[in-house]
Amino acid sequence: MESELIDDFGRRVRYVRLSVTDRCDFRCVYCMSEEMTFLPRAQVLTLEELATVARAFVELGVEKVRLTGGEPLVRRNIGKLVTEIGALPGLKDFAMTTNGAGLAKQAVSLREGGLQRLNISLDSLDPERFRRLTRTGDLSRVLAGIRAARDAGFERIKLNAVILRGRNDDEVLDLVDFARDEDLDISFIEEMPLGDVSDHSRAETFCSSDDVQAMIERRYSLLPTTESSLGPSRYFRMPDSASRIGFISPHSHNFCASCNRVRVTVEGRLLLCLGNEHSVDLRAVLRRYPGDMDALKEAIVRAMPLKPERHHFTTDGDVQVVRFMNMTGG
C-alpha cells in the first residue's frame, strides 16, 4: 500500500482536518442558520472511530491533524480523544479550532493531553456586536478562554477573524492591536460561500484580503514571509512585533495549486475539497470492517484521485455548496 497520499495533480496530502461534532454553542451568521437541525448520534463517528481515522492518516504520512467542529469543546469526553491522537507516533503538528468559550475550563487538560496549537475565532471586540455576529456568544468568556490558553503554554495561539463589509471591517486595526498586545497571531479570512445564509447578502458583505491588508498597512508595515503552518494562510510580519498577520483568501488569492489538505466530517465523509462535494464514506468502511486498519487506509488512498484541481468560489452570493460550515468541519 502507498505510504503517502498523493493526488492526480502531484500534491501530497500532509494535513487532515477532523470534525468531532456538527454542534456548536454559537450560531455565527456566516457559518450556520439561526435554527439548526443536528445529526442524530448514530450518524456521528464515535471517539474511538475518530481516533482510528486520525491514526490511519498519520500512518499514511499525514503530519498535521486539526480537530474542528462545529465547536470541538462541546463534544463529550473530547479530552480522551485529544490524548489518544496526541500520542500518535509521527504526528508533528496537533491543533484545534475553537470559539474559545470553553477554554477557561479545558485549556490546561487539552495542553497536557498533547494538543500543541489553537486557532480561536474572534470577529469582534465589541460585546454587543460580538453577540449579533455569533447570535449567542459571550465575548467575556472568549477573552477569558484566550488568556487561559496562553497561560496553559500552547506553542502558538492564533485568532481567526472573518471580515464582513459593513459588519466588522471597521475593527480590523483593533483586532490587530489586540493580537499584538496579547502576543498572538491573527488571520483574516474571506467569507466562504457554504450554506444558504439568511442573515446577510454575501455579495454585499464580501471584503477581500487585499482590502484588509490595505487597512492594516495604514498603521503597520507588513513584511511577507515564507512561513507556513501547512494551512492556507499567507503570513506577514511587522518589524516591531512577534505577532504574525495571516490572510486566508479563497476568492482573491486562490490557494488550490498548493493544497495539501483534506477534511473528514463528523459523519465520516472524507471531503477532498472544501468547495466541492467529492467525498468517500469512511464511516461505512469503519463499521463494515471494524478494527481493520488496512481496509480504512485503502479507502483513503483510493479516494485521492477524487481531489479536484481547484474550487470555484464566487463572490456574488451564489451558493456552490449547500452544506453549512459546521457540517464541513471548520
C-alpha positions as CSV (number, residue, x, y, z in Angstrom):
1,M,0.0,0.0,0.0
2,E,1.1,3.6,-0.7
3,S,2.8,5.1,2.3
4,E,1.9,8.7,1.2
5,L,-1.2,10.3,-0.1
6,I,-0.6,12.0,-3.5
7,D,-3.4,13.2,-5.7
8,D,-3.6,13.2,-9.5
9,F,-2.0,16.7,-9.6
10,G,1.1,15.7,-7.7
11,R,0.0,17.3,-4.4
12,R,0.9,15.4,-1.3
13,V,-1.7,15.4,1.5
14,R,0.0,16.3,4.7
15,Y,-2.8,17.8,6.7
16,V,-6.3,16.5,7.8
17,R,-9.0,18.5,9.4
18,L,-11.1,16.1,11.6
19,S,-14.5,17.3,12.7
20,V,-15.6,15.9,16.0
21,T,-19.1,17.4,16.1
22,D,-21.6,19.4,14.0
23,R,-22.9,21.0,17.1
24,C,-21.9,24.4,18.5
25,D,-22.9,26.7,21.3
26,F,-22.7,29.7,18.9
27,R,-24.7,30.4,15.7
28,C,-22.3,32.6,13.8
29,V,-24.0,34.3,10.9
30,Y,-21.6,33.2,8.2
31,C,-21.5,29.6,9.5
32,M,-25.0,28.4,10.5
33,S,-28.7,29.2,10.3
34,E,-30.2,30.5,13.5
35,E,-32.3,27.3,13.7
36,M,-30.3,24.2,13.0
37,T,-31.1,20.5,12.9
38,F,-28.1,18.5,14.1
39,L,-27.2,14.9,13.3
40,P,-28.6,12.0,15.4
41,R,-26.0,10.3,17.5
42,A,-26.0,7.1,15.4
43,Q,-24.7,9.0,12.4
44,V,-21.8,10.6,14.2
45,L,-18.4,8.9,14.5
46,T,-17.6,7.7,18.0
47,L,-14.5,8.9,19.7
48,E,-12.9,5.5,19.0
49,E,-13.7,5.8,15.3
50,L,-12.3,9.4,15.2
51,A,-9.1,8.2,16.8
52,T,-8.9,5.4,14.3
53,V,-9.3,7.8,11.4
54,A,-6.6,10.0,12.8
55,R,-4.2,7.1,13.2
56,A,-4.8,5.9,9.7
57,F,-4.0,9.3,8.2
58,V,-0.8,9.6,10.3
59,E,0.3,6.2,9.2
60,L,-0.2,7.3,5.6
61,G,2.2,10.2,6.1
62,V,-0.1,13.0,7.3
63,E,1.9,15.3,9.6
64,K,-0.8,17.6,10.9
65,V,-4.2,16.9,12.5
66,R,-6.6,19.7,13.4
67,L,-9.7,19.0,15.4
68,T,-12.7,21.1,14.3
69,G,-16.5,21.2,14.5
70,G,-19.0,22.7,15.0
71,E,-17.3,23.5,18.3
72,P,-15.0,20.7,19.4
73,L,-15.2,21.6,23.1
74,V,-18.9,20.7,23.2
75,R,-18.1,17.1,22.4
76,R,-18.4,15.0,25.5
77,N,-15.0,13.5,26.6
78,I,-13.1,15.4,24.0
79,G,-10.0,15.2,26.3
80,K,-9.9,11.5,25.8
81,L,-9.7,11.9,22.0
82,V,-7.0,14.6,22.3
83,T,-4.9,12.3,24.5
84,E,-5.2,9.4,22.0
85,I,-4.3,11.5,19.0
86,G,-1.6,13.4,20.8
87,A,0.2,10.1,21.4
88,L,0.4,9.0,17.8
89,P,3.9,8.5,16.6
90,G,4.9,10.5,13.6
91,L,2.4,13.3,14.2
92,K,4.3,16.6,14.0
93,D,1.5,19.2,14.5
94,F,-1.6,18.8,16.5
95,A,-4.1,21.7,16.6
96,M,-7.7,22.6,17.3
97,T,-10.0,25.3,16.0
98,T,-12.4,26.6,18.7
99,N,-14.7,29.5,19.5
100,G,-12.8,29.8,22.8
101,A,-15.9,29.8,25.1
102,G,-14.9,26.5,26.8
103,L,-11.2,27.1,27.1
104,A,-11.2,28.6,30.6
105,K,-12.2,25.2,31.9
106,Q,-10.4,23.0,29.4
107,A,-7.2,24.7,28.2
108,V,-4.9,23.0,30.8
109,S,-6.2,19.5,30.2
110,L,-6.0,19.9,26.4
111,R,-2.4,21.1,26.6
112,E,-1.5,18.2,29.0
113,G,-3.2,15.8,26.5
114,G,-0.8,16.7,23.8
115,L,-2.6,19.5,21.9
116,Q,0.1,21.9,20.6
117,R,-1.7,24.8,19.0
118,L,-5.0,26.6,19.0
119,N,-6.9,28.7,16.5
120,I,-9.6,30.8,18.3
121,S,-12.4,32.6,16.4
122,L,-12.7,36.2,17.3
123,D,-14.6,38.5,14.9
124,S,-15.3,41.5,17.1
125,L,-14.1,43.1,20.4
126,D,-17.4,44.8,20.9
127,P,-19.6,42.7,23.2
128,E,-22.9,43.8,21.6
129,R,-21.6,43.3,18.0
130,F,-20.0,40.0,19.1
131,R,-23.4,38.8,20.3
132,R,-25.0,39.8,17.0
133,L,-22.4,38.1,14.9
134,T,-22.4,34.9,17.0
135,R,-26.1,35.2,17.9
136,T,-25.4,33.5,21.3
137,G,-21.8,34.3,22.2
138,D,-20.5,36.0,25.3
139,L,-17.3,37.9,24.5
140,S,-16.1,37.9,28.1
141,R,-16.0,34.1,28.1
142,V,-14.0,34.0,24.9
143,L,-11.5,36.6,26.2
144,A,-11.1,34.6,29.4
145,G,-10.5,31.4,27.3
146,I,-7.8,33.1,25.2
147,R,-5.9,34.1,28.3
148,A,-6.4,30.7,29.9
149,A,-5.0,29.1,26.7
150,R,-2.0,31.5,26.8
151,D,-1.4,30.6,30.5
152,A,-1.6,26.9,29.7
153,G,1.5,27.2,27.5
154,F,0.3,26.4,24.0
155,E,3.1,26.6,21.4
156,R,1.2,29.0,19.3
157,I,-2.2,30.7,19.5
158,K,-3.8,32.3,16.5
159,L,-7.0,34.3,16.3
160,N,-9.3,33.8,13.2
161,A,-11.4,36.8,12.1
162,V,-13.9,36.6,9.3
163,I,-14.3,40.1,8.0
164,L,-17.7,41.2,6.6
165,R,-18.0,44.6,4.9
166,G,-20.3,46.8,6.8
167,R,-20.4,44.5,9.8
168,N,-17.0,44.4,11.4
169,D,-14.5,45.7,8.8
170,D,-14.1,48.8,11.0
171,E,-12.5,46.7,13.7
172,V,-9.6,45.3,11.6
173,L,-7.0,47.5,13.3
174,D,-8.5,47.0,16.7
175,L,-8.1,43.2,16.2
176,V,-4.5,43.6,15.1
177,D,-3.7,45.7,18.1
178,F,-5.4,43.1,20.4
179,A,-3.2,40.4,18.9
180,R,-0.1,42.5,19.3
181,D,-0.9,43.3,22.9
182,E,-1.6,39.7,23.8
183,D,1.3,38.2,21.8
184,L,-1.0,36.3,19.5
185,D,-1.1,35.7,15.8
186,I,-4.2,36.6,13.7
187,S,-5.5,35.5,10.4
188,F,-8.2,37.5,8.5
189,I,-10.5,35.2,6.4
190,E,-12.6,35.9,3.4
191,E,-16.2,34.6,3.9
192,M,-16.7,31.2,2.2
193,P,-20.0,30.6,0.3
194,L,-21.0,27.4,2.1
195,G,-24.7,27.0,3.0
196,D,-27.6,29.4,2.3
197,V,-27.4,32.0,5.0
198,S,-30.4,34.3,5.5
199,D,-28.7,36.9,7.8
200,H,-26.9,38.8,5.1
201,S,-26.1,39.1,1.4
202,R,-22.7,37.7,0.8
203,A,-22.3,39.8,-2.3
204,E,-22.7,42.9,-0.3
205,T,-20.6,41.9,2.7
206,F,-17.6,40.4,0.8
207,C,-14.3,42.0,2.0
208,S,-11.2,40.9,0.2
209,S,-7.9,40.2,1.9
210,D,-6.3,42.9,-0.2
211,D,-8.7,45.4,1.3
212,V,-8.0,44.2,4.8
213,Q,-4.2,44.3,4.2
214,A,-4.5,47.9,2.9
215,M,-6.3,48.9,6.2
216,I,-3.5,47.3,8.3
217,E,-0.8,48.9,6.2
218,R,-2.1,52.4,7.0
219,R,-0.7,51.8,10.5
220,Y,1.8,49.0,10.3
221,S,4.4,47.8,7.7
222,L,3.7,44.2,6.7
223,L,6.7,42.1,5.5
224,P,5.8,39.0,3.6
225,T,7.3,35.7,4.9
226,T,7.6,32.2,3.6
227,E,6.4,30.8,7.0
228,S,3.8,28.1,6.8
229,S,1.6,26.2,9.3
230,L,0.7,23.7,6.4
231,G,-2.6,25.6,6.1
232,P,-3.8,28.2,3.6
233,S,-2.7,31.4,5.5
234,R,-0.2,33.7,3.8
235,Y,1.8,35.2,6.7
236,F,3.3,38.6,7.2
237,R,5.4,40.0,10.0
238,M,5.6,43.5,11.5
239,P,9.0,44.9,12.3
240,D,8.1,45.8,15.9
241,S,6.1,42.7,16.9
242,A,6.4,39.0,17.2
243,S,2.7,38.6,16.1
244,R,2.1,37.2,12.6
245,I,-0.6,38.5,10.4
246,G,-2.2,35.9,8.1
247,F,-4.6,36.1,5.2
248,I,-6.9,33.2,4.1
249,S,-8.2,34.2,0.7
250,P,-10.2,31.5,-1.1
251,H,-11.5,34.2,-3.5
252,S,-8.8,36.7,-4.2
253,H,-5.7,34.6,-3.8
254,N,-6.7,31.1,-4.7
255,F,-4.5,28.5,-2.9
256,C,-5.6,25.4,-4.7
257,A,-2.3,24.8,-6.5
258,S,-0.5,24.0,-3.2
259,C,-3.5,22.5,-1.4
260,N,-2.2,19.7,0.9
261,R,-5.4,19.3,3.0
262,V,-8.5,17.0,3.2
263,R,-11.4,17.1,5.7
264,V,-13.3,14.3,7.4
265,T,-16.8,15.3,8.6
266,V,-18.2,14.0,11.9
267,E,-20.3,11.7,9.8
268,G,-17.2,10.2,8.4
269,R,-17.3,11.7,4.9
270,L,-13.8,12.3,3.5
271,L,-14.1,15.6,1.7
272,L,-11.3,16.0,-0.8
273,C,-12.0,19.8,-1.3
274,L,-13.7,22.5,0.8
275,G,-15.5,23.8,-2.3
276,N,-16.7,20.6,-3.9
277,E,-18.9,17.7,-2.9
278,H,-16.4,14.9,-3.9
279,S,-16.3,12.5,-1.0
280,V,-15.9,9.0,0.3
281,D,-17.9,7.4,3.1
282,L,-15.3,6.3,5.7
283,R,-18.0,5.6,8.3
284,A,-19.2,2.7,6.1
285,V,-15.7,1.3,6.0
286,L,-15.2,1.7,9.7
287,R,-18.5,-0.1,10.6
288,R,-18.3,-2.8,7.9
289,Y,-14.7,-3.7,8.8
290,P,-14.3,-2.8,12.5
291,G,-10.7,-2.8,13.6
292,D,-9.4,-3.4,10.0
293,M,-6.8,-0.6,9.6
294,D,-5.8,-1.8,6.2
295,A,-9.3,-1.5,4.8
296,L,-9.6,2.0,6.1
297,K,-6.2,3.1,4.7
298,E,-7.0,1.5,1.4
299,A,-10.3,3.5,1.2
300,I,-8.3,6.7,1.9
301,V,-5.7,6.0,-0.7
302,R,-8.3,5.2,-3.3
303,A,-10.0,8.5,-2.7
304,M,-7.1,10.6,-3.7
305,P,-8.0,10.7,-7.5
306,L,-11.3,12.4,-6.4
307,K,-9.4,15.5,-5.2
308,P,-10.2,18.2,-7.8
309,E,-7.7,20.6,-9.2
310,R,-9.4,23.6,-7.7
311,H,-12.6,25.0,-6.1
312,H,-14.8,27.6,-7.9
313,F,-16.0,30.0,-5.3
314,T,-17.7,33.2,-6.4
315,T,-18.3,36.5,-4.5
316,D,-21.8,37.2,-6.0
317,G,-23.7,35.4,-3.3
318,D,-24.1,32.2,-5.3
319,V,-24.0,29.1,-3.1
320,Q,-22.0,26.4,-4.8
321,V,-22.0,24.1,-1.8
322,V,-25.3,23.6,0.2
323,R,-23.7,22.2,3.4
324,F,-23.0,24.7,6.1
325,M,-19.5,25.2,7.5
326,N,-20.4,23.4,10.7
327,M,-21.2,20.3,8.6
328,T,-17.9,20.7,6.7
329,G,-15.5,20.8,9.6
330,G,-14.1,24.2,10.5
